[in-house]
Amino acid sequence: MQPLSDLSKRMPTPTPAPSTMAELEPAERFLVSAFRRWVLGLRDNRGALMSLVWDDFEGRFGARDGKDAMAAFAGVIRGLQCHARRRIAHHQPCCPCLGGDETGIVCFVAACQNGQPLLARGLAEGMVRDEGVGELLGAAARMARLMKKYGLELPLRVQRKGLDDDREWANRASTTVH
């Protein structure tokens, strides 16, 4: 097993965390938009919003990989729904603001996509109880692979100082929903 100091040397240079949708890269906007519409559709029992998510996934990934991406994305949402340590906040689909939980989910999937398993695990442990970590990691890893396959690359946006710092960061999310 490699020492943690060796692993941190291979980590890409992180970029600052954004605070608005306009600051996001296209892949990040795709993920946040899908998240917002999906959870709002679940909360309000509005299938039309979930259909919009499917349309986006099918348009980005094609019909076959779109189904796989939707299943992985649904797994991330299900993991959060069933095992979240606290209520996960989100903004309305058209809101230009970006919440801490939304940023946390993007950073979590980005850690999976950028080959940062310790960071991904730390962020997952900050979002969900222990029994949900594996489910959340598996779903996010599948989503990250498919996004990368189709050129939807997520920048790594968090500093890696230590696992406890990652958990603390993941739990500092905003509770504002609008």
Sequence and secondary structure as in RCSB ss.txt:
>XXXX:A:sequence
MQPLSDLSKRMPTPTPAPSTMAELEPAERFLVSAFRRWVLGLRDNRGALMSLVWDDFEGRFGARDGKDAMAAFAG
VIRGLQCHARRRIAHHQPCCPCLGGDETGIVCFVAACQNGQPLLARGLAEGMVRDEGVGELLGAAARMARLMKKY
GLELPLRVQRKGLDDDREWANRASTTVH
>XXXX:A:secstr
   HHHHHHTS       SBGGGS HHHHHHHHHHHHHHHHHHHT HHHHHHHHHHHHHHHHHHHHHHHHHHHHH
HHHHHHHHBSS      TT  B  HHHHHHHHHHHHHHTT HHHHHHHHHHHB HHHHHHHHHHHHHHHHHHHHT
T      S  S HHHHHHHHHT      
